[in-house]
């Protein structure tokens, strides 16, 4: 899952970036509102963590711009201003959740998981397909109750497919959501990760739909 992080404080941005990556997300990190608005409108992102006090263009203006353009990207807003009026403005502008600084990293990660679950129509932190269970809170994968070690790329690919079990996902879409904007992207690696996951989880857990892509499905 690919997340936009927009925060102008360099130290906090790097701290957040590290925590998000450790939680299993691919992160595009920017420091100003102009870049944030552009990436949110042009890149295939899964969610955004958006500071309201950005230089160039503030977070509320970005939110209104995205929502006005029909962009439904789930957004967790960060702000140093914790008044109820600010929270109302953020929610009215289209934020999915709101977090006042200072905050605990664990709370941000939990809120991000929640907005992603709601966007995908899931109620639990655990995504289940047959005997396979992916725990988004622990970043762990198990089969029939037995933990199975997976690499970060394998985890992200499986998480994306399980979040979108209702449809076939193209190789291009998987590539776009597995790598940040500044990363060299090679769609051929998707086949490598798929093959590894099938060996670890069972050959029938990911179905190939010829000419279209892949789907998490049993049988």
Z-matrix of the N, CA and C atoms (Angstrom, degrees):
N
C 1 1.455
C 2 1.533 1 109.13
N 3 1.325 2 115.26 1 135.14
C 4 1.463 3 121.53 2 -172.37
C 5 1.527 4 110.69 3 -108.14
N 6 1.348 5 116.00 4 127.62
C 7 1.459 6 121.91 5 -173.00
C 8 1.527 7 110.47 6 -122.85
N 9 1.333 8 115.82 7 134.91
C 10 1.460 9 121.81 8 170.86
C 11 1.517 10 108.67 9 -87.80
N 12 1.329 11 117.44 10 128.31
C 13 1.457 12 123.37 11 176.20
C 14 1.517 13 108.31 12 -115.49
N 15 1.331 14 117.29 13 115.16
C 16 1.460 15 122.05 14 179.78
C 17 1.521 16 109.02 15 -117.15
N 18 1.333 17 116.74 16 106.07
C 19 1.468 18 123.17 17 -176.84
C 20 1.527 19 107.98 18 -150.11
N 21 1.344 20 117.12 19 127.13
C 22 1.461 21 119.70 20 -174.46
C 23 1.523 22 113.50 21 -85.80
N 24 1.326 23 118.19 22 -18.28
C 25 1.461 24 120.92 23 176.66
C 26 1.530 25 108.38 24 -77.51
N 27 1.330 26 115.91 25 114.04
C 28 1.468 27 120.59 26 -172.09
C 29 1.527 28 112.62 27 -61.34
N 30 1.326 29 116.76 28 -43.79
C 31 1.461 30 119.89 29 -178.10
C 32 1.526 31 110.81 30 -65.56
N 33 1.326 32 116.76 31 -44.77
C 34 1.464 33 120.23 32 179.64
C 35 1.527 34 110.47 33 -67.19
N 36 1.331 35 116.26 34 -38.28
C 37 1.468 36 119.28 35 179.55
C 38 1.522 37 111.47 36 -60.10
N 39 1.319 38 117.21 37 -43.56
C 40 1.459 39 120.05 38 179.85
C 41 1.526 40 111.44 39 -68.96
N 42 1.331 41 115.78 40 -35.96
C 43 1.472 42 119.72 41 177.55
C 44 1.534 43 109.78 42 -64.82
N 45 1.326 44 116.24 43 -44.85
C 46 1.460 45 120.63 44 178.80
C 47 1.525 46 111.17 45 -65.44
N 48 1.315 47 116.01 46 -42.24
C 49 1.464 48 120.16 47 179.88
C 50 1.525 49 110.66 48 -59.20
N 51 1.330 50 116.83 49 -44.86
C 52 1.453 51 120.52 50 179.15
C 53 1.517 52 112.40 51 -63.51
N 54 1.340 53 116.38 52 -41.98
C 55 1.468 54 120.24 53 -179.76
C 56 1.524 55 111.45 54 -66.33
N 57 1.314 56 117.17 55 -40.48
C 58 1.468 57 120.77 56 179.23
C 59 1.528 58 111.04 57 -66.25
N 60 1.327 59 116.62 58 -41.92
C 61 1.460 60 119.77 59 178.70
C 62 1.522 61 110.86 60 -64.91
N 63 1.330 62 116.47 61 -39.98
C 64 1.468 63 120.54 62 178.19
C 65 1.525 64 111.07 63 -63.94
N 66 1.344 65 115.84 64 -29.09
C 67 1.468 66 120.69 65 178.86
C 68 1.522 67 112.46 66 -83.39
N 69 1.333 68 117.35 67 2.78
C 70 1.453 69 120.66 68 172.88
C 71 1.512 70 116.09 69 100.61
N 72 1.344 71 118.03 70 12.08
C 73 1.453 72 120.81 71 -178.12
C 74 1.529 73 111.90 72 -101.37
N 75 1.323 74 115.71 73 150.00
C 76 1.454 75 122.09 74 167.38
C 77 1.525 76 106.22 75 -87.37
N 78 1.337 77 118.28 76 135.10
C 79 1.454 78 120.78 77 -170.94
C 80 1.531 79 111.54 78 -123.99
N 81 1.335 80 115.78 79 127.19
C 82 1.461 81 122.67 80 166.74
C 83 1.525 82 106.49 81 -102.88
N 84 1.339 83 117.50 82 110.58
C 85 1.458 84 121.64 83 -174.83
C 86 1.527 85 110.43 84 -105.84
N 87 1.338 86 116.36 85 130.25
C 88 1.464 87 122.06 86 178.40
C 89 1.523 88 108.69 87 -132.62
N 90 1.350 89 115.94 88 161.98
C 91 1.462 90 120.75 89 -174.60
C 92 1.519 91 113.82 90 -114.81
N 93 1.326 92 119.04 91 -3.43
C 94 1.465 93 119.45 92 -179.25
C 95 1.523 94 110.95 93 -139.59
N 96 1.340 95 114.62 94 163.28
C 97 1.445 96 120.71 95 -174.55
C 98 1.506 97 114.70 96 -71.45
N 99 1.321 98 117.85 97 -27.81
C 100 1.463 99 120.78 98 -179.97
C 101 1.526 100 109.82 99 -64.75
N 102 1.337 101 115.91 100 -48.79
C 103 1.470 102 119.77 101 179.06
C 104 1.522 103 111.00 102 -65.69
N 105 1.334 104 116.84 103 -39.22
C 106 1.464 105 120.33 104 -179.91
C 107 1.519 106 110.94 105 -62.00
N 108 1.329 107 116.76 106 -46.87
C 109 1.465 108 120.61 107 -179.45
C 110 1.524 109 110.78 108 -61.29
N 111 1.333 110 116.46 109 -41.20
C 112 1.467 111 120.77 110 -178.60
C 113 1.524 112 111.42 111 -66.53
N 114 1.328 113 117.62 112 -48.00
C 115 1.463 114 120.48 113 -178.33
C 116 1.528 115 111.13 114 -64.51
N 117 1.323 116 116.90 115 -41.64
C 118 1.461 117 119.90 116 179.77
C 119 1.511 118 113.08 117 -62.85
N 120 1.339 119 115.97 118 -28.38
C 121 1.462 120 120.62 119 -178.85
C 122 1.525 121 113.42 120 -90.87
N 123 1.342 122 116.71 121 -17.24
C 124 1.467 123 118.60 122 -171.35
C 125 1.526 124 114.98 123 -120.19
N 126 1.346 125 118.13 124 -18.24
C 127 1.461 126 120.65 125 -175.68
C 128 1.535 127 110.89 126 -106.48
N 129 1.327 128 117.55 127 149.57
C 130 1.478 129 121.74 128 179.57
C 131 1.528 130 111.56 129 -80.12
N 132 1.312 131 116.93 130 77.65
C 133 1.459 132 123.08 131 -176.55
C 134 1.522 133 110.80 132 -93.08
N 135 1.324 134 115.84 133 158.43
C 136 1.468 135 121.09 134 177.50
C 137 1.521 136 112.55 135 -99.19
N 138 1.343 137 117.23 136 -26.64
C 139 1.463 138 121.21 137 179.61
C 140 1.521 139 108.06 138 -166.14
N 141 1.350 140 115.41 139 168.20
C 142 1.461 141 120.81 140 177.11
C 143 1.518 142 109.65 141 -136.72
N 144 1.336 143 115.48 142 142.73
C 145 1.457 144 123.19 143 169.16
C 146 1.523 145 104.88 144 -110.95
N 147 1.338 146 116.52 145 112.63
C 148 1.461 147 121.77 146 -165.05
C 149 1.524 148 111.36 147 -123.65
N 150 1.334 149 115.99 148 116.54
C 151 1.463 150 120.58 149 174.31
C 152 1.528 151 108.69 150 -76.40
N 153 1.327 152 116.83 151 137.04
C 154 1.465 153 119.73 152 -179.30
C 155 1.527 154 112.26 153 -73.30
N 156 1.342 155 116.90 154 -31.85
C 157 1.462 156 120.15 155 -174.16
C 158 1.507 157 113.90 156 -92.48
N 159 1.317 158 117.28 157 54.10
C 160 1.465 159 121.39 158 -178.40
C 161 1.528 160 111.05 159 -87.87
N 162 1.332 161 117.93 160 144.17
C 163 1.463 162 120.03 161 173.45
C 164 1.534 163 110.46 162 -74.28
N 165 1.322 164 115.40 163 155.26
C 166 1.466 165 120.22 164 177.82
C 167 1.512 166 112.90 165 88.32
N 168 1.311 167 116.75 166 -51.73
C 169 1.464 168 122.61 167 176.71
C 170 1.522 169 106.97 168 -157.17
N 171 1.339 170 116.91 169 124.46
C 172 1.462 171 118.61 170 -174.77
C 173 1.530 172 111.51 171 -76.60
N 174 1.333 173 114.96 172 162.34
C 175 1.461 174 121.06 173 -173.70
C 176 1.515 175 114.11 174 -60.69
N 177 1.343 176 118.01 175 -36.91
C 178 1.458 177 120.27 176 179.52
C 179 1.526 178 110.89 177 -64.86
N 180 1.332 179 116.77 178 -40.69
C 181 1.467 180 120.34 179 178.00
C 182 1.527 181 110.77 180 -64.23
N 183 1.337 182 116.33 181 -39.24
C 184 1.465 183 120.40 182 178.87
C 185 1.525 184 110.34 183 -64.23
N 186 1.325 185 116.11 184 -46.30
C 187 1.464 186 120.51 185 179.30
C 188 1.522 187 111.46 186 -58.30
N 189 1.337 188 116.55 187 -48.00
C 190 1.468 189 120.24 188 -179.57
C 191 1.534 190 110.73 189 -62.25
N 192 1.323 191 115.91 190 -37.63
C 193 1.469 192 120.67 191 178.72
C 194 1.523 193 110.99 192 -64.67
N 195 1.333 194 116.37 193 -46.92
C 196 1.469 195 120.30 194 178.97
C 197 1.519 196 111.35 195 -61.79
N 198 1.324 197 116.77 196 -50.40
C 199 1.467 198 119.88 197 -176.84
C 200 1.527 199 110.93 198 -65.41
N 201 1.327 200 117.11 199 -36.48
C 202 1.452 201 120.14 200 177.48
C 203 1.516 202 112.51 201 -64.22
N 204 1.345 203 115.84 202 -28.36
C 205 1.469 204 121.03 203 178.86
C 206 1.526 205 111.97 204 -89.18
N 207 1.341 206 116.81 205 3.51
C 208 1.459 207 120.17 206 179.36
C 209 1.509 208 114.61 207 80.92
N 210 1.337 209 117.66 208 15.45
C 211 1.470 210 121.53 209 179.26
C 212 1.524 211 108.68 210 -82.76
N 213 1.322 212 116.73 211 117.71
C 214 1.471 213 121.79 212 -173.08
C 215 1.524 214 112.67 213 -100.56
N 216 1.295 215 116.77 214 21.31
C 217 1.465 216 122.48 215 179.76
C 218 1.533 217 110.89 216 -53.57
N 219 1.346 218 118.61 217 123.93
C 220 1.467 219 120.18 218 176.57
C 221 1.532 220 110.72 219 -62.17
N 222 1.332 221 117.09 220 133.50
C 223 1.462 222 121.41 221 -174.10
C 224 1.523 223 110.82 222 -130.64
N 225 1.341 224 115.11 223 128.68
C 226 1.462 225 121.96 224 168.56
C 227 1.526 226 107.00 225 -104.28
N 228 1.320 227 117.02 226 120.30
C 229 1.458 228 122.82 227 -177.41
C 230 1.525 229 110.12 228 -91.18
N 231 1.346 230 115.22 229 137.48
C 232 1.458 231 121.86 230 174.13
C 233 1.528 232 108.54 231 -113.81
N 234 1.329 233 117.34 232 140.38
C 235 1.457 234 119.59 233 176.97
C 236 1.515 235 110.78 234 -154.39
N 237 1.316 236 115.33 235 149.17
C 238 1.462 237 121.03 236 174.35
C 239 1.517 238 110.47 237 -83.16
N 240 1.331 239 115.89 238 -8.81
C 241 1.462 240 121.20 239 -179.00
C 242 1.522 241 108.43 240 -102.33
N 243 1.325 242 116.12 241 109.28
C 244 1.458 243 119.85 242 -171.72
C 245 1.512 244 115.28 243 -101.59
N 246 1.339 245 118.18 244 18.87
C 247 1.459 246 119.64 245 -178.79
C 248 1.522 247 110.73 246 -72.51
N 249 1.343 248 115.37 247 157.67
C 250 1.466 249 118.60 248 -179.60
C 251 1.523 250 111.02 249 -66.12
N 252 1.358 251 117.54 250 -28.77
C 253 1.459 252 119.38 251 178.19
C 254 1.529 253 111.25 252 -64.09
N 255 1.340 254 116.05 253 -40.18
C 256 1.458 255 119.98 254 178.10
C 257 1.524 256 111.13 255 -65.73
N 258 1.328 257 116.14 256 -39.00
C 259 1.460 258 118.94 257 178.72
C 260 1.525 259 110.80 258 -64.05
N 261 1.329 260 116.75 259 -40.75
C 262 1.462 261 120.39 260 178.24
C 263 1.523 262 110.41 261 -63.14
N 264 1.322 263 117.10 262 -44.42
C 265 1.471 264 120.22 263 179.49
C 266 1.526 265 110.80 264 -60.30
N 267 1.342 266 116.39 265 -42.98
C 268 1.460 267 120.02 266 179.94
C 269 1.515 268 112.92 267 -63.79
N 270 1.327 269 116.49 268 -45.40
C 271 1.458 270 120.36 269 179.47
C 272 1.523 271 110.61 270 -65.82
N 273 1.349 272 116.65 271 -42.80
C 274 1.462 273 119.90 272 179.28
C 275 1.526 274 112.24 273 -64.18
N 276 1.328 275 116.74 274 -30.00
C 277 1.464 276 120.03 275 179.14
C 278 1.522 277 112.19 276 -76.11
N 279 1.347 278 116.98 277 -13.31
C 280 1.455 279 119.78 278 176.20
C 281 1.511 280 115.62 279 120.75
N 282 1.350 281 117.68 280 10.53
C 283 1.469 282 119.26 281 177.70
C 284 1.522 283 110.45 282 -70.21
N 285 1.327 284 115.86 283 145.45
C 286 1.463 285 121.45 284 177.52
C 287 1.522 286 111.90 285 -89.60
N 288 1.332 287 116.34 286 -25.13
C 289 1.459 288 120.99 287 176.33
C 290 1.516 289 107.69 288 -157.19
N 291 1.333 290 115.66 289 168.01
C 292 1.455 291 122.07 290 -169.09
C 293 1.524 292 108.63 291 -143.94
N 294 1.335 293 116.54 292 132.94
C 295 1.457 294 120.79 293 -178.69
C 296 1.523 295 109.21 294 -137.49
N 297 1.336 296 116.84 295 122.66
C 298 1.459 297 121.75 296 -179.49
C 299 1.529 298 110.28 297 -89.80
N 300 1.331 299 116.98 298 139.11
C 301 1.454 300 122.45 299 175.27
C 302 1.522 301 109.35 300 -78.47
N 303 1.344 302 116.98 301 147.25
C 304 1.466 303 127.82 302 -6.71
C 305 1.523 304 111.16 303 -77.48
N 306 1.328 305 115.64 304 156.02
C 307 1.456 306 120.23 305 -179.45
C 308 1.526 307 109.16 306 -143.25
N 309 1.317 308 115.58 307 164.81
C 310 1.464 309 120.91 308 176.46
C 311 1.523 310 109.28 309 -87.90
N 312 1.326 311 116.26 310 140.12
C 313 1.461 312 120.47 311 -179.70
C 314 1.527 313 111.44 312 -57.74
N 315 1.331 314 115.89 313 -37.89
C 316 1.462 315 119.84 314 -178.57
C 317 1.530 316 111.09 315 -61.63
N 318 1.340 317 116.62 316 -35.25
C 319 1.457 318 119.57 317 179.19
C 320 1.523 319 111.05 318 -69.51
N 321 1.324 320 117.30 319 -40.90
C 322 1.466 321 120.05 320 177.10
C 323 1.521 322 110.93 321 -60.88
N 324 1.337 323 116.36 322 -46.57
C 325 1.463 324 120.00 323 -179.57
C 326 1.525 325 110.42 324 -61.43
N 327 1.324 326 117.27 325 -40.92
C 328 1.464 327 121.20 326 179.18
C 329 1.528 328 110.88 327 -63.89
N 330 1.325 329 117.20 328 -42.47
C 331 1.461 330 120.46 329 179.37
C 332 1.526 331 111.02 330 -66.86
N 333 1.333 332 116.75 331 -37.39
C 334 1.454 333 120.23 332 177.78
C 335 1.525 334 110.43 333 -65.15
N 336 1.328 335 116.89 334 -44.53
C 337 1.464 336 120.06 335 176.34
C 338 1.525 337 110.69 336 -56.97
N 339 1.336 338 115.83 337 -40.85
C 340 1.462 339 120.40 338 -176.71
C 341 1.530 340 111.66 339 -65.96
N 342 1.337 341 118.03 340 -43.63
C 343 1.471 342 118.78 341 -178.69
C 344 1.531 343 110.78 342 -69.33
N 345 1.335 344 116.45 343 -32.50
C 346 1.467 345 119.63 344 176.05
C 347 1.526 346 110.89 345 -68.32
N 348 1.337 347 116.89 346 -40.54
C 349 1.464 348 119.99 347 177.58
C 350 1.521 349 110.56 348 -61.97
N 351 1.333 350 116.26 349 -46.69
C 352 1.465 351 119.28 350 -178.71
C 353 1.520 352 111.20 351 -62.16
N 354 1.337 353 116.57 352 -39.95
C 355 1.458 354 120.09 353 -179.57
C 356 1.526 355 111.57 354 -63.97
N 357 1.336 356 116.52 355 -32.88
C 358 1.465 357 121.03 356 -178.97
C 359 1.523 358 112.68 357 -92.89
N 360 1.340 359 117.03 358 -3.48
C 361 1.457 360 120.51 359 178.58
C 362 1.512 361 114.12 360 81.34
N 363 1.348 362 117.39 361 23.93
C 364 1.464 363 121.19 362 178.88
C 365 1.523 364 110.06 363 -105.20
N 366 1.333 365 116.76 364 143.86
C 367 1.459 366 121.17 365 -178.61
C 368 1.523 367 112.79 366 -101.58
N 369 1.333 368 117.63 367 -18.38
C 370 1.464 369 121.38 368 -172.74
C 371 1.520 370 111.32 369 -113.74
N 372 1.344 371 115.68 370 157.89
C 373 1.460 372 120.94 371 173.96
C 374 1.522 373 111.32 372 -75.33
N 375 1.335 374 116.57 373 -9.94
C 376 1.458 375 121.27 374 -179.95
C 377 1.527 376 110.32 375 -105.08
N 378 1.330 377 116.16 376 126.07
C 379 1.453 378 122.07 377 176.80
C 380 1.527 379 107.81 378 -102.22
N 381 1.312 380 116.84 379 125.83
C 382 1.468 381 121.02 380 -171.41
C 383 1.516 382 110.60 381 -122.92
N 384 1.316 383 115.28 382 136.17
C 385 1.465 384 122.37 383 173.36
C 386 1.521 385 107.81 384 -142.48
N 387 1.333 386 116.51 385 109.06
C 388 1.456 387 119.80 386 -175.56
C 389 1.516 388 109.98 387 61.63
N 390 1.342 389 116.41 388 -125.21
C 391 1.468 390 120.61 389 178.60
C 392 1.525 391 112.43 390 -92.57
N 393 1.333 392 116.20 391 0.16
C 394 1.470 393 120.77 392 -178.71
C 395 1.526 394 109.72 393 -89.35
N 396 1.320 395 116.13 394 131.63
C 397 1.460 396 122.17 395 177.78
C 398 1.525 397 108.89 396 -127.38
N 399 1.331 398 116.56 397 127.34
C 400 1.456 399 121.70 398 173.93
C 401 1.519 400 108.06 399 -112.68
N 402 1.323 401 115.63 400 118.32
C 403 1.465 402 122.36 401 -177.99
C 404 1.520 403 108.29 402 -96.45
N 405 1.340 404 117.53 403 105.60
C 406 1.467 405 120.70 404 -176.73
C 407 1.523 406 112.45 405 -70.97
N 408 1.318 407 117.41 406 -20.14
C 409 1.462 408 120.29 407 178.35
C 410 1.519 409 111.12 408 -76.43
N 411 1.324 410 116.32 409 -41.14
C 412 1.468 411 121.31 410 -178.56
C 413 1.522 412 112.93 411 -94.79
N 414 1.323 413 117.08 412 -9.33
C 415 1.469 414 122.06 413 -174.88
C 416 1.531 415 110.30 414 56.55
N 417 1.334 416 115.37 415 44.72
C 418 1.455 417 121.66 416 -178.29
C 419 1.522 418 110.37 417 -124.25
N 420 1.336 419 115.15 418 151.99
C 421 1.465 420 122.34 419 176.96
C 422 1.521 421 107.97 420 -123.29
N 423 1.335 422 116.23 421 137.53
C 424 1.460 423 120.03 422 177.54
C 425 1.523 424 110.27 423 -137.40
N 426 1.320 425 115.47 424 155.86
C 427 1.468 426 122.56 425 175.28
C 428 1.519 427 107.27 426 -126.38
N 429 1.330 428 116.22 427 120.77
C 430 1.469 429 122.24 428 -178.99
C 431 1.522 430 111.51 429 52.11
N 432 1.340 431 116.20 430 39.98
C 433 1.456 432 121.58 431 177.28
C 434 1.508 433 115.42 432 84.14
N 435 1.328 434 117.60 433 -1.07
C 436 1.468 435 121.30 434 -179.23
C 437 1.524 436 109.43 435 -105.33
N 438 1.341 437 116.84 436 123.69
C 439 1.456 438 120.82 437 179.08
C 440 1.524 439 110.84 438 -62.25
N 441 1.326 440 115.27 439 136.53
C 442 1.462 441 121.43 440 179.01
C 443 1.526 442 108.09 441 -120.48
N 444 1.335 443 118.09 442 121.34
C 445 1.468 444 119.71 443 -179.72
C 446 1.532 445 110.98 444 -69.96
N 447 1.328 446 115.77 445 131.17
C 448 1.464 447 121.17 446 176.46
C 449 1.526 448 107.97 447 -132.04
N 450 1.332 449 116.18 448 153.85
C 451 1.458 450 121.02 449 176.71
C 452 1.525 451 109.45 450 -77.99
N 453 1.355 452 118.27 451 163.72
C 454 1.470 453 120.00 452 177.48
C 455 1.525 454 113.41 453 -55.07
N 456 1.337 455 117.94 454 -40.98
C 457 1.464 456 120.77 455 179.34
C 458 1.528 457 111.38 456 -66.84
N 459 1.325 458 116.63 457 -41.07
C 460 1.467 459 120.11 458 177.87
C 461 1.521 460 110.57 459 -63.88
N 462 1.330 461 116.07 460 -41.14
C 463 1.472 462 120.13 461 179.09
C 464 1.525 463 110.46 462 -62.06
N 465 1.340 464 117.47 463 -47.14
C 466 1.465 465 120.62 464 -177.61
C 467 1.522 466 111.40 465 -64.43
N 468 1.327 467 116.94 466 -40.24
C 469 1.461 468 119.91 467 179.17
C 470 1.529 469 110.61 468 -64.37
N 471 1.334 470 116.67 469 -46.42
C 472 1.462 471 120.30 470 -179.87
C 473 1.531 472 110.22 471 -63.85
N 474 1.342 473 117.02 472 -42.17
C 475 1.466 474 120.45 473 -179.93
C 476 1.527 475 110.62 474 -60.81
N 477 1.324 476 116.86 475 -40.95
C 478 1.468 477 119.28 476 -179.45
C 479 1.527 478 110.74 477 -65.72
N 480 1.327 479 117.00 478 -44.20
C 481 1.463 480 119.95 479 179.16
C 482 1.529 481 111.33 480 -64.21
N 483 1.328 482 117.63 481 -39.39
C 484 1.457 483 120.29 482 -179.15
C 485 1.526 484 112.10 483 -72.07
N 486 1.325 485 117.01 484 -30.31
C 487 1.463 486 119.82 485 174.69
C 488 1.532 487 111.45 486 -69.11
N 489 1.342 488 116.48 487 -21.09
C 490 1.465 489 121.19 488 -176.62
C 491 1.532 490 111.00 489 -125.22
N 492 1.333 491 115.76 490 47.31
C 493 1.459 492 121.01 491 -177.26
C 494 1.530 493 112.86 492 -63.15
N 495 1.322 494 116.41 493 -21.49
C 496 1.460 495 119.81 494 -174.23
C 497 1.518 496 113.84 495 -79.34
N 498 1.331 497 118.27 496 -0.78
C 499 1.463 498 118.81 497 -176.66
C 500 1.527 499 112.05 498 -150.22
N 501 1.321 500 114.83 499 166.52
C 502 1.463 501 122.40 500 175.47
C 503 1.527 502 108.38 501 -84.18
N 504 1.322 503 117.04 502 133.76
C 505 1.461 504 122.69 503 -178.58
C 506 1.528 505 108.66 504 -109.94
N 507 1.309 506 116.20 505 126.57
C 508 1.464 507 119.97 506 -177.45
C 509 1.526 508 110.91 507 -72.75
N 510 1.327 509 115.22 508 160.72
C 511 1.466 510 121.05 509 177.21
C 512 1.530 511 109.98 510 -61.96
N 513 1.327 512 116.71 511 -39.95
C 514 1.466 513 120.70 512 179.49
C 515 1.522 514 111.19 513 -62.51
N 516 1.325 515 117.47 514 -43.67
C 517 1.462 516 121.11 515 179.65
C 518 1.523 517 110.59 516 -63.03
N 519 1.315 518 117.49 517 -43.18
C 520 1.465 519 120.24 518 178.20
C 521 1.526 520 110.58 519 -60.81
N 522 1.319 521 117.06 520 -43.40
C 523 1.461 522 121.02 521 179.61
C 524 1.516 523 111.01 522 -60.69
N 525 1.339 524 116.36 523 -43.12
C 526 1.465 525 120.88 524 -178.59
C 527 1.522 526 112.55 525 -65.69
N 528 1.329 527 117.30 526 -28.82
C 529 1.457 528 120.27 527 -176.87
C 530 1.523 529 112.94 528 -97.39
N 531 1.332 530 117.57 529 -6.97
C 532 1.459 531 121.21 530 178.66
C 533 1.521 532 112.95 531 -95.01
N 534 1.334 533 116.58 532 -19.06
C 535 1.460 534 120.58 533 -175.14
C 536 1.522 535 110.85 534 -127.86
N 537 1.347 536 116.59 535 143.96
C 538 1.453 537 121.19 536 175.26
C 539 1.518 538 110.14 537 -72.21
N 540 1.322 539 115.97 538 169.41
C 541 1.459 540 121.37 539 -174.74
C 542 1.524 541 112.79 540 -59.47
N 543 1.336 542 116.92 541 -37.69
C 544 1.461 543 120.49 542 -174.65
C 545 1.525 544 113.40 543 -89.68
N 546 1.336 545 117.57 544 10.19
C 547 1.462 546 121.93 545 -178.10
C 548 1.528 547 109.72 546 -97.47
N 549 1.333 548 115.58 547 140.49
C 550 1.469 549 119.60 548 174.42
C 551 1.524 550 108.98 549 -65.07
N 552 1.322 551 116.17 550 124.60
C 553 1.457 552 120.52 551 -175.53
C 554 1.520 553 110.43 552 -107.25
N 555 1.311 554 115.13 553 129.84
C 556 1.458 555 121.58 554 178.35
C 557 1.517 556 107.73 555 -131.57
N 558 1.333 557 116.18 556 107.16
C 559 1.466 558 119.91 557 -175.88
C 560 1.524 559 112.41 558 -64.87
N 561 1.338 560 117.60 559 -19.54
C 562 1.465 561 119.98 560 179.45
C 563 1.526 562 112.15 561 -66.50
N 564 1.338 563 116.85 562 -24.61
C 565 1.463 564 118.82 563 179.80
C 566 1.525 565 111.25 564 -68.85
N 567 1.328 566 117.31 565 -21.87
C 568 1.459 567 120.17 566 178.24
C 569 1.524 568 110.37 567 -57.97
N 570 1.334 569 117.10 568 -42.91
C 571 1.459 570 121.14 569 179.66
C 572 1.529 571 111.21 570 -62.69
N 573 1.327 572 116.12 571 -35.19
C 574 1.468 573 120.51 572 178.47
C 575 1.524 574 109.69 573 -65.17
N 576 1.338 575 116.91 574 -47.31
C 577 1.469 576 120.58 575 -179.83
C 578 1.529 577 111.50 576 -64.52
N 579 1.332 578 116.36 577 -39.61
C 580 1.468 579 120.15 578 178.16
C 581 1.525 580 110.37 579 -61.15
N 582 1.325 581 116.24 580 -45.04
C 583 1.463 582 120.96 581 -179.09
C 584 1.529 583 110.89 582 -62.35
N 585 1.336 584 116.84 583 -41.12
C 586 1.464 585 120.52 584 178.83
C 587 1.527 586 111.46 585 -64.60
N 588 1.329 587 116.40 586 -42.90
C 589 1.463 588 120.00 587 179.91
C 590 1.525 589 111.10 588 -64.67
N 591 1.315 590 117.52 589 -38.30
C 592 1.466 591 120.09 590 178.00
C 593 1.523 592 111.33 591 -64.14
N 594 1.327 593 116.15 592 -38.55
C 595 1.466 594 119.15 593 178.48
C 596 1.525 595 110.66 594 -65.97
N 597 1.323 596 116.95 595 -36.96
C 598 1.457 597 120.68 596 -176.01
C 599 1.523 598 113.30 597 -83.18
N 600 1.343 599 117.18 598 -34.11
C 601 1.457 600 120.77 599 -170.87
C 602 1.520 601 114.31 600 -110.39
N 603 1.330 602 116.31 601 -15.44
C 604 1.463 603 120.43 602 -176.39
C 605 1.523 604 110.30 603 122.09
N 606 1.303 605 116.56 604 138.90
C 607 1.468 606 120.76 605 -173.18
C 608 1.520 607 113.11 606 -67.76
N 609 1.343 608 117.99 607 -21.49
C 610 1.461 609 119.75 608 -175.50
C 611 1.523 610 113.37 609 -94.85
N 612 1.349 611 118.42 610 5.89
C 613 1.455 612 120.46 611 -173.47
C 614 1.528 613 112.19 612 -80.68
N 615 1.345 614 117.27 613 -24.96
C 616 1.466 615 121.62 614 177.28
C 617 1.519 616 107.93 615 -126.02
N 618 1.316 617 115.99 616 118.33
C 619 1.463 618 121.98 617 -176.51
C 620 1.529 619 110.24 618 -95.07
N 621 1.325 620 116.47 619 133.63
C 622 1.459 621 121.64 620 173.93
C 623 1.523 622 109.14 621 -90.28
N 624 1.322 623 116.26 622 125.21
C 625 1.463 624 121.71 623 175.77
C 626 1.514 625 106.38 624 -105.95
N 627 1.315 626 116.60 625 106.42
C 628 1.460 627 121.53 626 -171.14
C 629 1.527 628 112.02 627 -55.92
N 630 1.335 629 114.43 628 129.95
C 631 1.454 630 120.68 629 178.54
C 632 1.520 631 114.48 630 79.60
N 633 1.337 632 117.34 631 -3.76
C 634 1.468 633 119.66 632 -177.07
C 635 1.524 634 113.49 633 -124.07
N 636 1.336 635 117.83 634 -44.39
C 637 1.449 636 119.44 635 -179.51
C 638 1.505 637 113.16 636 148.97
N 639 1.342 638 116.59 637 -137.41
C 640 1.458 639 121.91 638 -173.52
C 641 1.524 640 110.20 639 -133.73
N 642 1.333 641 114.95 640 154.32
C 643 1.460 642 120.25 641 176.56
C 644 1.517 643 109.24 642 -143.49
N 645 1.341 644 115.58 643 136.00
C 646 1.461 645 119.88 644 172.81
C 647 1.511 646 107.44 645 -73.39
N 648 1.317 647 116.13 646 114.13
C 649 1.468 648 120.35 647 -176.47
C 650 1.510 649 109.46 648 -159.38
N 651 1.326 650 116.17 649 144.68
C 652 1.445 651 121.38 650 176.37
C 653 1.517 652 108.67 651 -92.06
N 654 1.318 653 116.22 652 123.23
C 655 1.460 654 120.50 653 179.21
C 656 1.519 655 112.67 654 90.89
